[in-house]
Amino acid sequence: MIIKNRTFHIWFGPILFACCYFALQGIFTPKAAKAIGIALWMIYWWVSRPVNITVTAFVPIVANALFDIIPMKTIIAQYFSESIILILGSGFLTVPWSAIGLDKRISLKALSLIGPSMKSQITVWLLSSIILSNLMPNVVVCALMTPIAVGMLKAAGYDGKSEAAIPILCAIGWGVGIGGVGTPLGGAMNITAIALLQDFTGKEFMYIDWMTHLTPYTLLVSVACLAAMLLNPGKIKQLEGTKEYFKKAYNDLGPMKGDEKICLAMFLLGLAAVFFRPLYGPHPAPHGTCLCFPDPWLHLLFPDFQRF
């Protein structure tokens, strides 16, 4: 990013906060207007990226220290919530995959079954992206699959800008978008949704609950997307030599190493633990017992809000 533009984006975040604060005071309370302004400030920095995303994450602490919106201990507690720990834990289980090559091994093994026809290519790339994005963040899956797809296209005599690349790269992009909602591990947005559900219902929202409710949606959207792509695969019908490319790339990795086996075993163990959580999780509270705690940010926006 050009330094001049970066400086503009850095200052525009606080300016956006100030404008929001003064413009919304007639609609919301002053503290609520500040809270909305902080949200817009963070969203703008997330999109424009003038600073590291970790810096953006600490904006609420700094802003709250300056403008005293809610008690500081409430803000600090959110950085050590169960949702954050779950994201951190799932990251610990999958982050080593890239360093040791386990993610690439799994991808190549799945893609080695692919045929030369474009319909087979679309099907395998889409389904592989959906499955992997159920287990890892969407950005990670996209960053993993795209270089493999470009390498395959080059081996078949095409480049990343050719017509053959369009349906394959679209299959990756749409696949990670669909699969990202399939399990709580698919992204931070899922963890946030679970935290809100737990806050409103007052009981733990299990991993298996998410799967039970979201699997029909994931399957329906996957089938619809696959059907739409297969009906219009493009002018190129065959990509010769692609199956051999994947088999060679997989064989070049050699046998599975010890650290790969350990990481895969730890991930499967963690996955089994969350699936069987209902067997050893907390018992539901007696009827009529309220486990909900008021959300200070929600009450800033809606002071008269009541929980039941």
Secondary structure, DSSP 8 states (H G I E B T S, - for coil): --HHHHHHHHHHHHHHHHHHHHHHTTTS-HHHHHHHHHHHHHHHHHHH-SS-HHHHHTHHHHHHHHH--S-HHHHHHHTTSHHHHHHHHHHHHHHHHHHHTHHHHHHHHHHTT--SBHHHHHHHHHHHHHHHHTTS-HHHHHHHHHHHHHHHHHHTT--TTSTTHHHHHHHHHHHHHHHTTTSGGG-HHHHHHHHHHHHHHSS---HHHHHHHHHHHHHHHHHHHHHHHHH---S--B-TTHHHHHHHHHHHT-S--HHHHHHHHHHHHHHHHHHTHHHHS-----TT-------HHHHHH-TT----
